[in-house]
Amino acid sequence: MVIEDGRLAKMMPDQPFNLVLVTLDEDPRINFYSNLPGHPAYKVPVGSPVEVIFEEVAPGTFVPEWKVVE
């Protein structure tokens, strides 16, 4: 899914951006919704393997994001 008109002011400069659903191989009952930074909107290969990265949003505060494993 691509977000083109999200209402969060912090995310507006990054629009459009991808919103992805990540399912863990280790436990398919665990899912994450996240953005996919560094990957062009509308160009996400469905089913691609991803790995977690962490963005520091405040000193000592990190949020998980994902990147496609090439």
DOVO-415662 format. One record per residue (C-alpha): residue number from 1; x, y, z. Coordinates in nm, 2 decimals, decimal comma. Layout:
<sites>
+-----+--------+--------+--------+
|   k |      u |      v |      w |
+-----+--------+--------+--------+
| NUM |      X |      Y |      Z |
...
+-----+--------+--------+--------+
</sites>
This chain:
<sites>
+-----+--------+--------+--------+
|   k |      u |      v |      w |
+-----+--------+--------+--------+
|   1 |   0,00 |   0,00 |   0,00 |
|   2 |   0,12 |   0,35 |  -0,07 |
|   3 |   0,03 |   0,64 |   0,15 |
|   4 |  -0,01 |   0,96 |  -0,05 |
|   5 |  -0,22 |   1,18 |   0,18 |
|   6 |  -0,15 |   1,08 |   0,53 |
|   7 |  -0,24 |   1,34 |   0,79 |
|   8 |   0,06 |   1,30 |   1,03 |
|   9 |   0,27 |   1,62 |   0,99 |
|  10 |   0,60 |   1,43 |   1,06 |
|  11 |   0,53 |   1,20 |   0,77 |
|  12 |   0,41 |   1,45 |   0,51 |
|  13 |   0,75 |   1,54 |   0,37 |
|  14 |   0,81 |   1,17 |   0,29 |
|  15 |   0,49 |   1,12 |   0,10 |
|  16 |   0,42 |   0,91 |  -0,10 |
|  17 |   0,56 |   0,62 |   0,10 |
|  18 |   0,51 |   0,25 |   0,12 |
|  19 |   0,32 |   0,09 |   0,40 |
|  20 |   0,41 |  -0,28 |   0,42 |
|  21 |   0,29 |  -0,58 |   0,62 |
|  22 |   0,59 |  -0,79 |   0,74 |
|  23 |   0,52 |  -1,15 |   0,86 |
|  24 |   0,80 |  -1,32 |   1,05 |
|  25 |   0,92 |  -1,65 |   0,91 |
|  26 |   0,99 |  -1,77 |   1,26 |
|  27 |   0,63 |  -1,72 |   1,37 |
|  28 |   0,37 |  -1,63 |   1,10 |
|  29 |   0,13 |  -1,52 |   1,37 |
|  30 |   0,35 |  -1,21 |   1,43 |
|  31 |   0,30 |  -0,93 |   1,18 |
|  32 |   0,43 |  -0,57 |   1,16 |
|  33 |   0,30 |  -0,28 |   0,97 |
|  34 |   0,58 |  -0,04 |   0,88 |
|  35 |   0,71 |   0,20 |   0,62 |
|  36 |   0,99 |   0,08 |   0,39 |
|  37 |   1,24 |   0,37 |   0,38 |
|  38 |   1,47 |   0,38 |   0,08 |
|  39 |   1,24 |   0,20 |  -0,15 |
|  40 |   1,05 |   0,39 |  -0,42 |
|  41 |   0,67 |   0,41 |  -0,38 |
|  42 |   0,48 |   0,16 |  -0,60 |
|  43 |   0,80 |  -0,04 |  -0,66 |
|  44 |   0,79 |  -0,29 |  -0,37 |
|  45 |   0,83 |  -0,65 |  -0,48 |
|  46 |   0,56 |  -0,84 |  -0,29 |
|  47 |   0,71 |  -1,14 |  -0,10 |
|  48 |   1,06 |  -1,00 |  -0,09 |
|  49 |   1,27 |  -1,08 |   0,21 |
|  50 |   1,33 |  -0,79 |   0,45 |
|  51 |   1,55 |  -0,72 |   0,75 |
|  52 |   1,48 |  -0,50 |   1,04 |
|  53 |   1,66 |  -0,17 |   1,09 |
|  54 |   1,61 |   0,09 |   1,37 |
|  55 |   1,56 |   0,46 |   1,33 |
|  56 |   1,64 |   0,68 |   1,63 |
|  57 |   1,35 |   0,92 |   1,66 |
|  58 |   1,47 |   1,08 |   1,99 |
|  59 |   1,79 |   1,02 |   2,19 |
|  60 |   1,78 |   0,66 |   2,30 |
|  61 |   1,44 |   0,60 |   2,14 |
|  62 |   1,43 |   0,37 |   1,84 |
|  63 |   1,15 |   0,25 |   1,61 |
|  64 |   1,18 |  -0,06 |   1,39 |
|  65 |   1,16 |  -0,02 |   1,01 |
|  66 |   1,24 |  -0,27 |   0,74 |
|  67 |   1,45 |  -0,28 |   0,43 |
|  68 |   1,44 |  -0,51 |   0,13 |
|  69 |   1,73 |  -0,76 |   0,13 |
|  70 |   1,88 |  -0,75 |  -0,22 |
+-----+--------+--------+--------+
</sites>
